[in-house]
Amino acid sequence: MSKIKGLYFYGYENADIRFRNAGIEKKVAAQIKALNQSGLSCRQVKYPKRFSLSIWRKIIMRLPFQGPIGDCLSRHKPEFDGFDFYYIRRPIFLSLPHLLAIRKIRRHNPHAVILYELWTYPIKKELIRRWFNHPFWWKEVCYMPFLKRYINRYVAVSNLDKIEGVATIKMKNGIDFDLIPPPINLSPEDRSIHIVAVAKITIWHGYDRFLQGMYRYYKSGGNRKIVLHIVGTGSGQQKLNEMIKEMNLNENVVMHGFKTGTELDAIYNKCHLGLISLATQDKDIYIHSTLKSREYLAKGLPTIATGITDVFVNTDYKYNLELPMNEKIVDMNRIIAFYDQIYTHATRQQVMTEIREFAERTIAIQTTMKPIIQYIKDSVNFYK
């Protein structure tokens, strides 16, 4: 019996080093690896060339019938036909060319399984945060209701059984542990509490609330040394730099910029806690499955976040501090108490080993992809 064959639509050819090493790119590679290891045959379809977003391109893609630059499914190609399943990771916004390409795939392959991954849901607040992005949301409103005609399932980090009338496959983000080695060569202790925050920095991470908490703590006489290591770049970076200067937190916040490989590992080896996100609730997401939370777990770091992290639900996991979602300034005393509770009675190595073992049981990509793989196999075999 021949293998079940499929295509995975996402990515760009000749992407720069920052994109190739981004968490999303690693996640997609891990998903494809899991699909292939399960006995399926899947290959990735990428946008065929490198591109840059000039001011004219930014204007054009906001016009009524234009799609995002770099969408690898902006038009149908004959070589897309003849496969048993199609896995599509949505672009930054929906568009008419994207919808028409999916419609043509469905018409040419009526019995194929088409899965559509929503990388965040709901997405409205993320799209309309800036006034000049409102056209993206208008397109979303226009085109998303038509998707249900052509796809079998949405794949989403959500507790919803249906989205826009389409049944969902509820997904947890997973990771490939082969790509994230356990921590070694831990840095010597310097009696400080080191916290890492790895992200493409945006307003949705809420790191400003952490900085405000540090400022309030030290202004009121706090004397424990807390150091926040922010790793990454993004639209929220300038605001954080200004806050650090205004609040005189230069000795307490280190802006590392983009780091990967051994440089990133060295930062992880210094840190005791991982900061996930403090503001996902501001975009109406209350249960999250962030990629950085997975990397922190693989590195054996206890975590801090507002909202519910999906992997901890219905477990007795003790290494996550869930902060109140309405808290605009983080209470550093809670952070210190959390740190002391963990590390007073165990070494860093003991804690890291226990957390990584938990992660290997719960978020290995082979485990998190099982519902998707099973649905593909059952659906394709039904028609064969």
C-alpha positions in Angstrom: 0.0 0.0 0.0 1.4 3.4 -1.0 2.1 6.1 1.5 -0.4 8.9 2.2 1.1 11.9 0.5 0.7 15.6 1.5 1.9 19.2 1.2 2.6 21.6 4.0 2.2 25.3 2.9 4.4 27.7 4.9 7.7 29.6 4.7 10.0 31.4 2.4 13.0 30.3 0.3 16.3 32.1 1.1 15.0 33.5 4.4 17.5 35.3 6.5 19.1 33.7 9.6 16.6 35.3 12.0 13.7 33.7 10.2 15.3 30.3 9.8 16.0 30.2 13.5 12.7 31.5 14.6 10.5 29.4 16.8 7.7 29.2 14.2 10.1 27.8 11.6 11.4 25.2 14.0 7.8 24.3 14.9 6.9 23.7 11.2 10.0 21.6 10.6 9.1 19.5 13.7 5.5 19.1 12.5 6.7 17.9 9.1 9.2 15.6 10.7 6.5 14.1 12.9 4.2 13.6 9.9 6.9 11.7 8.0 8.0 9.6 11.0 4.3 8.5 11.4 4.4 6.8 8.0 3.0 9.6 6.0 4.9 11.4 3.3 4.9 15.2 3.5 7.0 18.0 2.0 7.0 21.7 2.5 5.9 24.3 -0.1 7.6 27.7 0.4 7.3 31.1 -1.2 9.8 30.8 -4.0 12.0 33.9 -3.4 13.2 36.4 -0.8 11.2 39.6 -0.5 11.4 42.9 1.3 8.4 45.0 2.5 8.9 48.4 0.8 6.4 51.1 1.5 4.7 50.5 -1.8 4.3 46.8 -1.1 2.8 47.6 2.3 0.3 49.9 0.6 -0.5 47.4 -2.1 -1.3 44.5 0.2 -3.9 46.6 2.0 -5.9 47.1 -1.2 -9.2 45.2 -1.4 -8.2 42.2 -3.5 -4.5 41.9 -2.7 -2.9 39.3 -0.4 0.2 39.4 1.9 3.5 39.5 0.3 5.2 36.1 0.6 2.1 34.0 0.8 3.1 30.6 -0.7 -0.5 29.8 -1.5 -1.5 33.0 -3.3 -2.2 31.1 -6.5 -2.8 27.5 -7.5 -0.1 25.6 -9.4 -0.7 22.3 -11.2 2.0 20.6 -9.1 -0.2 21.1 -6.1 -2.7 18.5 -7.4 -2.7 14.7 -6.7 -2.0 14.7 -3.0 -4.0 13.1 -0.2 -3.8 15.9 2.3 -2.9 19.6 2.4 -1.8 21.3 5.6 -2.1 25.1 5.3 -0.7 27.5 8.0 -2.6 30.7 7.6 -0.7 33.8 6.5 -0.8 37.0 8.5 -4.3 37.8 7.0 -6.8 36.2 4.6 -7.1 37.4 1.1 -9.1 36.7 -2.1 -6.1 35.1 -4.0 -5.4 32.8 -1.0 -9.1 31.7 -0.8 -9.3 31.1 -4.6 -6.1 29.0 -4.5 -7.7 26.8 -1.8 -10.9 26.6 -3.7 -9.0 25.3 -6.8 -7.2 22.7 -4.7 -10.5 21.5 -3.4 -12.1 21.3 -6.9 -9.1 19.4 -8.4 -8.8 17.1 -5.3 -12.4 16.6 -4.0 -11.5 13.7 -1.6 -8.3 15.3 -0.2 -8.1 16.3 3.4 -7.5 20.0 3.8 -6.4 21.2 7.3 -6.1 24.9 8.1 -4.0 25.9 11.1 -4.9 29.1 12.8 -1.8 30.2 14.6 -3.8 32.4 16.9 -7.5 32.7 17.5 -9.2 35.1 17.9 -7.1 37.4 15.9 -9.1 40.6 15.7 -7.3 42.6 18.3 -3.9 41.7 16.9 -4.9 42.9 13.4 -6.6 46.1 14.4 -4.1 47.3 17.0 -2.9 49.9 14.5 -5.3 51.9 12.4 -3.5 51.3 9.2 -4.0 47.5 9.6 -7.8 47.7 9.7 -7.9 46.6 6.0 -6.5 43.3 7.1 -9.5 42.7 9.5 -12.0 43.8 6.8 -10.5 41.1 4.6 -10.7 38.6 7.4 -14.4 39.4 7.9 -15.1 39.0 4.2 -13.2 35.8 3.4 -13.1 33.6 6.5 -16.8 32.6 6.2 -16.1 31.1 2.7 -13.2 28.9 4.0 -15.7 26.4 5.5 -16.7 25.4 1.9 -13.3 24.0 1.1 -11.5 22.8 4.3 -12.2 19.8 6.5 -10.9 21.0 9.8 -9.4 24.0 11.5 -6.3 23.2 13.6 -6.1 25.6 16.5 -4.9 26.2 20.0 -8.4 26.6 21.3 -11.0 24.9 23.5 -13.7 25.6 20.8 -15.3 22.6 19.1 -16.1 24.7 16.1 -14.8 27.9 14.5 -16.9 29.6 11.9 -19.0 26.5 11.5 -16.0 24.2 11.0 -15.0 21.4 13.5 -11.6 21.9 15.1 -8.7 19.7 15.9 -7.5 21.0 19.2 -3.7 21.5 19.0 -1.0 21.9 21.6 2.3 23.2 20.3 5.0 20.7 20.5 8.8 20.7 20.0 11.5 18.5 18.6 13.7 17.6 21.6 16.5 16.6 19.2 16.9 20.3 18.5 16.9 21.5 22.1 19.6 19.8 24.2 19.3 19.8 28.0 21.2 22.5 29.8 24.9 21.8 30.5 27.7 23.9 31.9 25.4 26.0 34.2 26.8 29.4 35.1 28.0 29.8 38.7 25.5 31.4 41.1 25.9 35.1 41.8 23.1 35.4 44.3 20.9 37.1 41.8 17.5 35.9 40.4 18.0 35.6 36.6 14.9 35.5 34.4 14.9 35.0 30.7 12.3 36.4 28.2 12.7 35.2 24.6 10.4 36.8 22.1 9.8 38.8 19.0 9.0 41.7 21.2 5.5 43.2 20.9 3.0 44.9 23.2 1.3 41.5 23.7 4.1 40.2 25.8 3.5 42.7 28.5 7.1 43.0 29.5 6.5 46.7 30.4 4.4 45.4 33.3 7.4 43.5 34.6 9.6 46.5 34.3 7.1 48.6 36.2 7.0 46.0 38.9 10.8 46.1 39.2 10.7 49.8 39.5 8.1 49.8 42.2 9.9 47.1 44.1 13.3 48.9 44.2 11.6 52.3 44.9 9.9 50.8 48.0 13.3 49.5 49.3 13.5 46.0 47.8 17.0 44.6 47.9 17.0 41.2 46.2 18.9 41.4 42.9 16.6 40.5 40.0 17.9 40.5 36.4 15.7 40.2 33.4 17.3 39.0 30.2 15.2 40.0 27.2 16.3 38.1 24.1 14.9 39.2 20.7 13.9 42.3 18.7 10.6 43.7 17.6 8.1 46.6 17.5 8.0 46.9 21.3 11.8 47.1 21.8 12.1 50.9 21.7 9.5 51.4 24.4 11.3 49.0 26.7 14.6 50.7 26.1 13.0 54.0 27.1 11.5 52.5 30.2 14.8 51.0 31.3 16.5 54.4 31.0 13.7 56.4 32.7 13.4 53.9 35.6 17.2 53.5 36.0 17.0 49.7 35.6 20.2 49.4 33.5 21.7 46.9 36.1 18.5 44.9 36.2 17.5 44.5 32.6 19.7 43.2 29.8 18.6 43.7 26.2 20.5 41.0 24.4 19.0 41.5 20.9 18.5 38.5 18.7 20.5 35.4 19.8 20.6 31.8 18.7 22.7 28.7 19.1 25.4 28.7 21.7 24.9 32.4 22.5 21.2 31.7 23.4 22.2 28.5 25.3 24.7 30.6 27.4 21.8 32.9 28.5 19.6 29.9 29.4 22.4 28.4 31.4 22.5 31.6 33.5 18.8 31.8 34.2 16.5 30.4 36.9 13.0 31.3 35.5 11.4 31.9 32.1 8.9 34.7 31.5 6.3 33.6 29.0 3.8 36.4 28.5 1.9 38.9 30.6 -0.7 40.3 28.2 -2.2 37.6 25.9 -5.5 38.3 27.6 -5.4 41.7 26.1 -6.1 40.1 22.7 -8.8 37.8 24.1 -6.6 34.8 24.4 -6.9 33.2 27.8 -5.5 29.7 27.2 -2.2 29.8 25.4 0.3 27.4 23.9 3.2 29.7 23.2 6.3 28.3 21.5 8.6 29.9 24.0 6.9 28.2 26.9 7.9 24.9 25.2 11.5 25.9 24.9 11.6 27.0 28.5 10.3 23.6 29.6 12.8 21.8 27.4 15.5 23.9 29.0 14.2 22.9 32.5 13.1 26.4 33.5 10.1 27.2 35.9 7.8 29.6 34.1 5.8 32.8 34.8 2.7 33.9 32.9 -0.7 35.4 33.0 -3.6 33.2 31.7 -3.6 29.5 31.5 -0.8 27.6 29.8 -2.5 24.6 28.1 0.1 22.0 29.0 -0.4 22.5 32.7 -4.2 22.0 32.7 -5.4 19.0 34.7 -1.9 18.2 36.0 -0.2 18.7 39.4 2.7 20.6 37.8 4.3 22.9 40.4 6.8 24.9 38.4 4.5 27.5 36.9 3.5 30.8 38.5 0.2 32.0 37.0 -0.2 35.7 37.7 -3.6 37.5 37.8 -4.7 38.6 34.3 -5.9 42.0 35.6 -2.5 42.8 37.1 -1.0 45.8 35.3 2.2 45.9 37.4 3.8 42.6 38.4 4.4 42.1 42.1 8.1 41.3 42.5 7.5 39.8 45.9 5.5 37.0 44.3 8.3 36.4 41.9 10.8 36.2 44.8 8.6 33.9 46.8 8.1 31.6 43.8 11.9 31.4 43.3 12.6 30.7 46.9 9.9 28.0 47.1 11.6 26.2 44.2 15.3 26.6 44.9 15.5 26.6 48.6 15.0 22.8 48.7 16.4 21.7 45.4 19.4 22.4 43.2 19.1 23.9 39.7 20.1 20.7 38.1 17.4 18.7 40.0 14.7 21.2 39.0 15.8 21.2 35.4 15.9 17.5 35.2 12.3 17.2 36.6 10.9 19.8 34.3 12.5 18.4 31.2 11.2 14.9 32.0 7.7 16.5 32.3 8.1 18.2 28.9 9.3 15.0 27.2 6.1 13.3 28.4 3.7 16.0 27.4 4.9 18.3 24.5 7.2 16.1 22.4 6.1 16.8 18.8 5.3 13.2 18.2 2.8 13.4 21.0 1.1 16.7 20.2 0.7 15.8 16.5 -1.1 12.5 17.2 -4.6 13.9 16.8 -3.7 15.5 13.5 -2.0 12.4 12.1 -4.8 10.2 13.2 -7.4 12.4 11.6 -5.5 12.4 8.3 -5.0 8.6 8.2 -8.7 7.9 9.1 -10.1 10.4 6.6 -7.8 9.4 3.7 -8.3 5.7 4.3 -12.1 6.2 4.3 -12.0 7.3 0.6 -9.4 4.7 -0.5 
